[in-house]
Amino acid sequence: MKQPGLVAAFIATLTLAPSAALAQQKTLYVAGYGGSFEKTIRDAVIPAFEQANGVKVEYVAGNSTDTLAKLQAQKGNQQIDVAIVDDGPMYQAIQLGFCGKVDGLPVDLYDAARFKDDRAVAIGIVATGLMYNTKVFAEKGWAPPTSWNDLKDPKYQKQLVIPPINNTYGLEALLMLARMNGGSEANVDAGFKIFKEQINPNVLAYEPSPGKMTELFQSGQAVLAVWGTGRVQSFANTGFPVDFVYPKEGAATLLTTACPIAKPNASPLASSFVKMLLEPKIQLVMLKDYGYGPVLKSLVVPPELGKMAPIGERAAKLYSPDWAVINEKREEWTKRWNREVER
C-alpha cells in the first residue's frame, strides 16, 4: 500500500510546469570577457537571472578570439549557450552560422546596435582611444595626450602598452593610423609603416591581457596605452589615477555584442539572458561599472554617470570600422604583424 505522503510528493513532481522542471535541470553556459567585465556580470546579472529562471549559469571567461575559437572547436556539438564578444568576431560568428535569432528585442535600440535578422545585438558601446597615468603626467609636467600621433612621441620610450592586432583595441589603433595617412580598411600599409618605424621604439609590451595591462601601469612601467572606455572606466573606479582621451582625429567604435548560440534543442533561456543585458537597470550598471555607452534611445543617464563613455555627441563622432572588409584581411594582417612588428 502506498503511503499518502509519498503519493502527494509524486503528484507534486508531475504537476510542476514542464518548462520550470527543465529549467531546474539546466545549466546555461555563457562565454564572455574576463577581468572586471566578468565581475560585473557575476555580481549584477547572473544571481538575478538564476533566481528568476531556476537555472545555473556557468561563466566561461576569455577574450573574443578565444570564444570564437571555442565555437569553431565545438562546431556540431556546441556547449556554449550565449557568446559575448567584440563586434568584429561577432560578424565572423554570424557568418559561420553560430548565432541564433534573438527574439523580442526592444524597439528603442539604436540602429548601430542591431544586426541583420537579429542574429546578435550590441549590449554596450565602447570607444577605443588613449589611456594615460594622470599622476605621472602631472609630476613630469607633461600635457595630456590629444592625438594618435602622440604614440610616436620619443618621451614615452618603453612606457607605452598596446594590445596586439588580434585584439580589437590594437587593430583599431592600426586602422586609425592608416586612415590618418591616406589609408583605409582596404589598405593599412601606412599604419604598418608607422608602427614599425615610429611607434615600436616606445612600446614596452603588446599586451592582450587586461590584468597584465593594469599591472604594468600599477608597477609604474607603463604610462600611456591604447585601450577602451570600458576598461579605463573600470580601472579608474579602483582609484588608480588614469583618464581616457578621445583623440582629436577621432576614436573608434567597439561594440560589445551578444548572441544566443544556434544548436539543436537550444534553450530559450539563452535569448532571455541576452535580453536581460539590455534591461535599463543593467545598462546603467554597465555604464557605471564598465563605462559602456547605453544602446537604448530612451534610457535617461544620470549626470554623474558617463564621464568617459561614448554618449551623445561623443558617440555621434565615433568612427565605425567596416568589419566585412576587415574580417577578410584580418588573418593576413595578423601574420604580417607578427612578422614585421612584434618579431
C-alpha positions, -999 to +999 in steps of 0.1 A: +000+000+000+013+034-010+018+060+017-003+092+013+027+114+018+048+098-010+018+098-034+014+136-028+051+142-034+050+122-066+019+141-079+035+174-069+065+165-090+043+156-120+024+189-118+055+211-120+053+232-151+074+213-178+095+245-186+102+250-149+113+214-144+135+216-175+150+249-163+158+234-128+179+208-145+195+231-170+229+248-168+234+277-191+269+283-204+278+319-210+312+328-227+324+364-224+353+386-214+372+381-182+385+407-157+363+435-145+336+427-171+333+392-157+329+406-122+301+429-133+282+401-149+287+378-119+276+405-095+248+423-113+233+398-138+239+361-130+224+359-095+191+376-105+189+356-137+194+323-119+168+332-093+142+343-119+147+313-142+157+284-118+188+278-138+225+275-131+248+298-151+284+288-157+305+317-169+334+309-193+359+337-194+380+345-224+387+372-249+367+375-281+391+355-303+393+328-276+355+325-275+353+324-313+379+296-314+359+276-288+328+279-310+348+267-340+363+238-320+328+228-307+311+230-341+284+204-343+284+199-306+281+233-291+284+236-253+282+274-251+247+288-250+255+326-251+285+343-266+296+378-256+323+391-280+335+423-298+316+432-330+344+421-354+344+385-341+306+386-338+303+393-376+325+362-381+304+341-357+272+351-376+289+344-410+299+309-397+263+302-386+270+301-349+243+326-338+206+320-334+180+347-336+173+370-306+135+372-304+117+402-289+144+429-289+135+463-275+120+487-301+141+516-290+176+502-298+200+524-316+203+513-352+240+507-347+231+481-320+211+459-344+225+431-366+209+417-397+180+393-389+186+400-352+213+373-351+230+393-324+227+426-306+251+452-292+248+455-254+272+484-250+292+510-270+329+514-263+353+540-277+389+530-285+413+557-277+442+566-253+446+559-215+473+578-195+485+579-159+473+614-148+496+614-117+528+607-137+519+632-164+513+659-137+546+651-119+566+653-152+547+684-164+535+666-195+503+678-212+477+651-215+478+633-249+454+646-276+463+627-307+470+592-321+503+608-332+513+611-295+521+573-297+551+583-317+565+608-292+600+597-281+595+608-245+573+577-240+602+554-249+595+519-235+565+533-215+537+525-240+514+495-239+492+485-269+472+453-274+482+433-304+460+433-335+443+400-328+427+422-301+402+449-314+419+478-295+452+471-312+436+466-346+416+498-344+449+517-335+464+503-367+433+513-387+432+549-373+469+555-381+463+541-416+433+563-422+451+594-409+478+588-435+458+581-466+449+545-460+416+527-453+403+493-442+414+480-476+449+494-474+467+496-440+502+498-453+507+533-439+496+521-404+521+492-405+549+516-416+543+540-387+541+512-362+574+496-374+594+528-377+579+553-352+558+536-325+578+504-319+607+521-301+581+534-275+564+501-269+571+483-236+547+455-245+520+444-269+497+431-242+463+415-248+456+407-211+435+433-192+450+421-159+486+424-172+478+458-187+468+472-154+498+456-136+521+474-160+505+507-150+504+499-113+541+490-113+549+523-129+564+507-160+537+520-184+522+555-185+504+556-218+482+529-236+457+522-263+425+509-246+388+513-245+365+535-224+351+504-206+384+491-194+397+526-185+365+534-165+367+502-146+404+508-138+397+543-127+369+530-105+396+512-084+411+546-075+441+544-098+449+577-114+441+571-151+419+590-176+406+583-211+413+606-241+392+608-272+419+616-298+413+647-319+413+626-351+385+606-337+381+575-315+369+542-330+337+523-321+339+489-305+305+473-299+302+447-272+278+422-286+259+391-276+241+363-293+223+330-284+242+301-299+223+281-326+222+244-319+197+216-316+173+220-287+188+254-279+174+267-246+151+297-249+169+310-218+198+319-240+178+347-257+164+356-223+199+361-209+209+383-239+178+404-234+184+408-197+217+426-206+195+452-224+173+460-194+176+497-184+188+487-149+216+465-163+225+491-189+231+517-162+251+492-141+274+485-171+277+523-177+287+529-141+309+499-136+323+494-170+319+527-190+296+512-217+276+537-237+239+526-235+222+511-266+187+522-256+175+555-270+150+561-242+175+555-213+179+585-191+216+588-180+221+605-146+245+634-149+270+618-125+275+588-148+291+586-182+321+608-177+342+586-201+315+566-220+306+574-256+273+592-251+255+618-272+279+639-292+309+617-283+291+587-297+280+605-328+316+613-337+330+578-334+345+560-364+328+527-372+351+502-390+339+482-420+341+447-405+331+430-437+363+443-453+385+438-422+375+403-415+386+392-449+420+406-443+424+401-406+443+367-407+467+381-433+473+413-413+479+393-381+506+372-398+522+404-412+520+420-377+538+391-362+564+391-389+571+428-392+560+445-359+562+421-330+591+400-344 
